[in-house]
Amino acid sequence: MKRFVLASVCVFALVGVVLAEEFNVTITGLETKDGKTTVSYLKKGKKGEDPTKGSAVLAEKAKVVKGMFNKDDKKFVAGDAIEGGIKSDTFKDVSADKGVGARITIADDGADKGKITQIMVTGKGGKKAGGQ
């Protein structure tokens, strides 16, 4: 019984760490107000569906990194940090017509619940979400 209790505690502790929502978007706008940056984006819809608009506040310690495609796993992984973060040239001309393709992570719990904790730039976007 002791082993079962210990195993249960470990499982719940690990699940709590990985609670976050991650999805591909095209970043279409950035607005800074009262020291908080709000990121507007288009989230790619399922096949045949239109993209959905969304926005979220950027966490204070959010990471902004370059995405690198891993051919073995066939998915993007975090690469080097982008110097200047959200204020870098990568996001300088972001608009609804000229978006930036990214994979964002939004925290589901903790102090940053509902905030973007990571932006992984995957390429240039466009009218369609994801830019891929």
N, C-alpha and C positions, 0 to 999 in steps of 0.2 A: 504494500500500500504506500509506503514511503517513496518508493521509486516512481510510482504513478503520480503522486503529488508533485514531486520534483520535476518530472517530465512535463506535467501540465503547466507549471509555473514557467519553465523554459520556453515552451511553445507560445504562451501568451505574451511573454516578454519579446520574443522575436517577431511576432505578428505586429505588435505595437510599433516596432521600429520601421517596418516596411509599409506602413499605411500612408499611401500617397497616390494621387491620380496623375498619370502621365499620358500625354497625347500630342499628336502632331497638329500644328497650327500655322497660319500665316499671320505674323504680327502686323497689324494695320495702323496702330497708333500708340503714342506714348504721351502721357500727360502728368506733369509733376505739379502738385498742389499741396501746400502746407507740409512740405518735406516728404510726401508720399508719392510714389510713382505708380500710376495705373496703366496697365498694359491692355490694349484692346486687341482682339484677335478674331480670326475666323477659324473655327474648328471644322475639319474635314468631316463631311457626312458619309454615311454608308453609301454603297454603290447606288447611283440613281437619285440620291438625296442631295439637296442643296446644303452648302456649309452653314453652320450656325454661328451667330455673333456671340461673343462673350468678352468679359473683361475681369481682371483680377489685380489686386494690389501686389506690388513687388516687396518681398520680405527684405528687411534691412541687410541681412547677410546673404542675400541670394547670390548664387554663382552664375556667371555668364561665361559659357565656354563654347569652343568650336566643336562641332560634331564630326566625328570621323566614322566612315562606314567600314564595319568589320565584315569582310567577305566571307569568313568562315561561319559566323553567326547570322549573317544577313540582316544586321541591324546597326543603328548608330550607337556609338559609345562616346563618352565625354573625352575630349582632347584637352588642348591647352586652354588656359583662361584667356579671355579677350581683354586686352589692356584697356582700361577705362570703363569696362563693364557696359552698362546700358547707355552711357554717354559717349561711347566710341563712334567712329565713323560708320560702322556697320548699321547703326540705327538712325543716322543723321537724316536721311531722306524718307523715312518710313511714312507711308500714307495708305489710304484704301486702295489706290491704284498701283502702288509700288511697295509691296509688303516684303517681309523677310521670313523665309521658311525656318521654323524652329520646332523643337520638341520641348514642351514645358512640363514642369513638375509642380503640382499644387499639393501642399500639405493637407492631410485630413485630420490631424490632431496636433496638440501641443500649442505653444505660443504663436506659431505661424499658421494656424489652421485657416484654410481658405486663401492663403497667400502663395505667390509663386516663389519657390525656393531654388529653382534652377531653370535657366534658359540655355538650351543647347542649340546653337545656330547650325542648321543643316543645309542652308543654301538660300538662294533668292526665291522669293515667293511670287505672287501675282494675284489675279482675281480669285483663283481657286485655292482653297486652303491646303496647307502642307507644302506646296511648291514642288512636290516630287512628281 
